[in-house]
């Protein structure tokens, strides 16, 4: 596609296919584990018999907001390198989220191709932005983990509260010029921090949906674990890995039982799929249409 790398090596394709198989297997094992845990299954059934409307709305709203926050982070990292609009990036993130469930995980490749053909952003810059986004994501998750530790393990709760609010100051990068390196990355941190807080609200909600009253420190800890597990490149969107990471982290943190952690993140995954399938399909159709048009224009335009 006019110099855009659109495929992957056979070895990488096999690895990604095996990664998807591993993810599906881990999810299946999680379902079996819940079915074999009578106390957890009974609690989930009781909670689902009278579900919390507030928790359900919070879970949906936080999951939808994450598309915008993730798009904002990439927008901050890329907009100075091509013709890119905020909602284009949100659309790309949404389409990529759906496509990355596929065996060959074409979401990243498609996003890079779109950014080059439609927005004029080089492949090298797109890949570099993806790496930067990974670093920003890990850094914000680590910062939240430190804040949670300060609040839950020490008497300095005020310090922890200040740490939670401090990254919001990065939003000052939205004011004035946006070309300097520090402003670009401060804005990326700001958007990702909003996303981390959305993940925190989401975990509070999914635990509430299964009848677990999780304090915000516990929800934030679950968000740190879930976000980090989602970055594992072995499987798309942390499929299977996220569920087990959250489950196993609970007893270690003393925050939730393993089986209820599994149940909560399976609910979380169900919400993921319920949103990403319809929204991702709409976004993918739009992205594909713009790619075809850009390719057609490029073919007929003299080089």
Secondary structure, 3 states (H helix, E strand, C coil): CCCCCCCCCHHHHHHHHHHHHHHHHHHHHHHHHHHCCHHHHHHHHHHHHCCCHHHHHHHHHHHHHHHHHHHHHHHHHHHHHCCCCHHHHHHHHHHHHHHCCCCCCCHHHHHHHHHHHCCCCCHHHHHHHHHHHHHHHHHHHHHHHHHHHHHHHCCCHHHHHHHHHHHHHHHHHHCCCCCCHHHHHHHHHHHHHHHHHHHHHHHHHHHHHCCCCCCHHHHHHHHHHHHHHHCCCCCHHHCCHHHHHHHHHHHHHCCCCHHHHHHHHHHHHHHHHHHHHHHHHHHHHHHHHHHHHHHHHHHHCCC
